[in-house]
Amino acid sequence: MLHSRLRLTFGASLELGLCMGEGTPPETQALVVPQDVHLLLGEAGPLEEGGPTPKQAAHKAAESEPRPPGSLVLVAGSPLLMQAVVYDFSRTPHARAADVYAALVASLEEGRTRHLARLAVQPVGTAHTGVEPRTFLRLLLLACSTAAELGTSVERLRVVLPSPAELARYELLLRALVNGS
């Protein structure tokens, strides 16, 4: 796992940083990943032997009541998987800033409720005609500030990026936001 040297602190203890690599940073207790209102994207946990096929699961999801954008779906495991429901493919854009913000705040609140200290988040809402990475980072800064003001058990939050190029890009964007550019 490659970590950026850039660290931001909110309140007394919440530290935000960027990292790049496969999986999650060491000691991560929960990972926030993107999801759509029908629960068809991302990780849904392991398929059980004799359970529904992916095609059957997709059909069932399409027939079920959509999840509200901005909500979370929790999948037990280590780390806990927090699926941020930010995409709705029946509208354009598919992800909206208000829903991304709501999901980020919900994930930090869930971390506080569960007394978690270390969370990681993928850049939720930035794919599939969603929000721009700069917007995601602005919303994340706002969510971290809100969590710190309200009190949180989360001490370390890492944005997990897929490549060195994305790590460099997000670091530049984050520096520009912090410097008011």
N, C-alpha and C positions, 0 to 999 in steps of 0.2 A: 504494500500500500504506500503510495507516494503522497506526501502531505505538503500543502502550500505553507509557506512561512507566515502568510497573512492570517491573523487571528483578531476577531472582534469580541469585545466583552460587553455584556449587557447586565446592568445591575451589579450585584455583589458576586455572582458566580456563573452566569451563563456565558459560555464561550462558543463562538461560531467559527468554524474553519472549513476549508475545502480539502478534499483528497481525491485520489484517482486510484482505481484498481478494481479487481474482480471481488465480488462478495461484499462484505461489510468490514468496517474498521474493527480492530481488536476490541473486545470488551463491549461492543455495541449490544444494547439490550432490546432495541426496537429499530426496525427499518421501515421508513415511509416510502411506498412505491405508488406509481400512478394506477388508476383504475377507471373504468367507465361505468355509467349508470346501470348497465346490464351485467356487470361483473365478468366481462369477456376478456379483458386485458390483463396483463401482468401475471403475477404468481398467485395461484389459488391454493397452494399446498399440494402435497403428493396425491396422485390418483390412487384410489384404493383398488386392490385386487377384486375383480368382479363388480366394480362400480361402473358408473356411466362412462361411455366413451367421450372423447372431447366433442364430437359432433352432437351427441345426446345432451351433454352439459350445456352446449351453446344454445340448442333448441329450448331447453328448459329455462335458461337465463332470459332468452328473448320473450318467453311467455310470462315470466314473472314480473312483479311490480318493480319498476325501475327504482334504484336507490337515489335519494336526493343529492344533487351536486353539492359538493362541499362537505359531505359526510365522510365517515371512516368505516371501513369494514375490517375487523380484526381477525387474524388467522393465527392460532396458537402455534408456538414453536420457539426455537431459540436461534436467532432473536425473534421476538414477537414481530409479526408482519402487520403493518398498518397500511391498508390499501386506501389511498386518498381518492375518493370519487370526484374526479375533476373533468372527465370527458363525457360529453353527450353528443353522439354523432348524428343526432336528429336536428342539430342546430349548427349555425356557423357564426362565429368561430366555435370549434368543438370544445374548447376550454376557455373559461372566462376568468378574469382577474379576481372577481368577488368570490368565486367558488374555490380558486386556488388558495386565496387568503383564508377562507373559512376552514379548509382542510388542514392548512398549516397550523392555524390556531388550535383546531381540534386535536391534532397530533401532539402538540405541546401540552395541551390540557390533559390528554390521556396519559402522557408521560408523567405529569404531576400527580394525577389520580393514582397511578400505579407505583409512584415513588421511584421512577426510573431516573438514572443519572446520565446515561449515554444513549443518544439517539443519532441515527443517520437518516438522511433524506436524499432521494434521487430528485432531480429537477422536475417535479411533477407539473404537468400542464404545459410543458414546452414543446411537445411533439404534436403531430396530427392537427395542424392548423390551430395551435393553441396560443399561449402567451409567449412573448419574447423572453429570452433568458434574463435580460435586464429587468423586465417586469417581475419575473419570478424572484430575483434577488431582492428587489425593492420590497415585495410582499413578505419575503422571508425576514428581512430586517425589521419590518413593522411587526410581524408576529413575534419575533424574539424580544423586541422592546416591550410589547404588550405582556408577554409571559413574565419577563423580569419585573415589570411594574406590579403585576398581580401576585407574584411569588411563584416560584417553580422549583421542583427538585432537579430539573434537567440542568446538568453542569456542562455537558459537552454535546454540541450538535455539529455534525459533519455533513456537508453536501458531498455526495459520492458521484464522481464524474467518470465517464468511460474511457477517456484517453488523455494523454499529456496535452494535446492541443486544446481540448475542452477545459482542462484544468487551467491552462494559461489564459484562455478566453474569459472564463468566469472570474479569475483573479483580477484581470484588467477591468472587467465590468464592475466588480465589487469595489475595487479601489476608486473608480470614477464615481460611484454612488456615494461612498463615504466622503470623498473630497468635494461633493456637490457639483460634479461635472455632468 
